[in-house]
């Protein structure tokens, strides 16, 4: 089971909701190329509220993701698409269930 995660809430600027959703969908191939990223989810939890949740087996995988292409693209687009800069929460996973 993965032991580490990231949670990144994102708030779209007014009128940019569709672009944020498309940006998040477009990031999947980049994440697929990251061997240290075990799972990755882009979610929408309100009209303009989005988040990224991803899991890692170790700190090396999490660091590689934070220094990878998705994070760089997100930071490059943040001023254009987001109401405020992303806040990255490093979290520990206490328990979880995934398919075997």
N, C-alpha and C positions, 0 to 999 in steps of 0.2 A: 504494500500500500504506500502511496505517496505520503510524505511526511510534511512537505512544505507547500505553500501556495502563495499566490498573489491575488489581491482583490483590488480592482481599479474602477471606482465609480466615475462615470462620465456624464456631464450635463451638456446637451447640445444647445448652441445658440438658437434663438428663435428663427425659424425658417430653415435651419440646417439639419433637422431631424433625419430626413431621408438620406442626406449625404453621410451623416455619421453611421447610419445603419449600413449603407453600401460600403463605406470604408471598413467597417468591422467584418463584413462578409468577405471582402477582398483580402483580408489578412490571413485567412485560413491556409492558403498554400505556403505562405511564409512560415507559419507555425508548424505545418506538416514537415518542413525541412529541419526542424530543431529536434534532434534526438533526445535532448534532456527535458523537453516539455512533454509530460506524460498525458495530460489532458488540458484542453483549452476550450473555454466557452465564452462567446460574446452574447450578451443578453440585453433585452429591453424590458425595463420594469415600470415604464410610464411613458407618456407621450414624448417627452424629451429626455428621459433618464435611461441611461445605458450603463453597462459595466462589463468588465472582462474578469474572468476567474480562471486561473490556470494552476496546475499542480506539477510538482517536481519531486523526484526521489532524494535529491541532495542540493546543497547550496550551489554547487558548480552549475547544475542545470538551471537553477533560478537566476544566477548571475549571467549565464550565457543568454538567457531570454531577455533580461533587462538590458543587455548590451547588444541585442540583435536587431534585425531589420524591422520587426513590428514595433518595437519601442521607439526606434529612430523615426519611423514613419508617423507614429502617433504624435510624437513631440513636434515634428515638422508641421503637422496639420492642426495642432491644438489651437493656435491663435485664430485660425480661420473657421474652425468648426465648433469649438467648445466655449461655453460660457465662462469657464475658469480652467486653469491648468489642472491636468489630472493629478490626483493624489494616489500614490502607490502604497498599498498596505501589504507589508510582508506578514503572513500569518502562518501559524502552525496548524496542521491537521491533527485532530485528536482521534477521530474515528471516521470511517467512510465505507461505502459499499460500491463496488464496481463489478461488472461482469467478469467471470473467470476465464 
